[in-house]
Amino acid sequence: MHMIRLLLAGIHVLRTGEVLVDVTPLRDRLLAVRDGSTPFETVVAWAADLQDELASAAAATPLPAGPDLAAIDALLHRVREEGLK
């Protein structure tokens, strides 16, 4: 279940730039995976489809190839300075 959820989250973040938190629309399907009521072959096929979607999303993502290290460093400095006040 968690692998499927993480694949879904990865696809979502690559496509939208936002972290997927609410999986309510897929809750029942994910819980069926967790409790074993979904056949293993079905789960494997779903995961394979999601891996293909993840690869497609990665190839077309609007996200940068890497993090903005200067912006991260500046943020950390600001947080530390605020914490010292």
Residue pairs with C-beta under 8 A, 6 or more apart in sequence:
1 30
1 31
1 33
1 34
3 47
4 30
4 33
4 43
4 46
4 47
4 50
5 23
5 30
7 47
7 50
7 51
7 53
7 54
8 20
8 23
8 26
8 50
9 19
9 20
10 54
10 57
11 50
11 53
11 54
11 57
12 18
12 19
12 20
13 19
13 20
13 63
14 54
14 57
14 58
14 61
14 63
15 57
15 60
15 61
17 62
17 63
23 30
29 38
32 38
33 43
33 46
